Amino acid sequence: MIGLALLASCTLGCDSTPSSGVFIALQSDFAPFRTWPRVFVGDGPLEGHPAGPRYGYVKQKPPVGATEYPVGSIIVKTVEAGTTPQDWDIFGMVKRGGNFNAAGALNWEFFTLHINANDIPVIISQGTNPSDGDADGGVGHGYTDTSGTGVTCNRCHGVAGTESHDHILSTILAPGTP
């Protein structure tokens, strides 16, 4: 019954955090990500990710000095290689709350996305261990599990010690930074 109430509240819009302290991100929550503040986060090799210039887009950054992102925050990382946004590799982190992902990056849900032919961000996969398969059953864009364990996002964001900066690996996107 609680799940139905949460689903009903998200059908009406999940842009604000429900009183339960849980945020369920929908595809529509990612639609405006290219209008959010954008920062360059690097272009060097990054284990498990394709090569290319990477940018972070943050919907709701915590105040300077904060130690974590609030529930409902969304971070999108793009690897902007190629000539159009449809060529980009797109990854998302959503601060879901509710002790989601307790064995990894606590309270964070991970997403792989793609910009479709209509220029709309589409969720390809989500959860604690999203896949990189394309919606049409393809092999994805280059997000890989180089360790062979089958674990993707949590392999880096969920390891011991990352909780000190709320599981955010880019220092420029870490909570509390200006």
Sequence and secondary structure as in RCSB ss.txt:
>XXXX:A:sequence
MIGLALLASCTLGCDSTPSSGVFIALQSDFAPFRTWPRVFVGDGPLEGHPAGPRYGYVKQKPPVGATEYPVGSII
VKTVEAGTTPQDWDIFGMVKRGGNFNAAGALNWEFFTLHINANDIPVIISQGTNPSDGDADGGVGHGYTDTSGTG
VTCNRCHGVAGTESHDHILSTILAPGTP
>XXXX:A:secstr
 HHHHHHHHHHS  SS  TTSB    HHHHTTGGGS EEEEE S  TTS SS EEEEESS   TT SS  TT EE
EEEE  SSSGGG EEEEEEE BTTTTTTSSTTEEEEEEEE TTS EEEEEEESS     TTS   SS   TTSSS
  THHHHTSTTGGGGTT   TTTSTT  
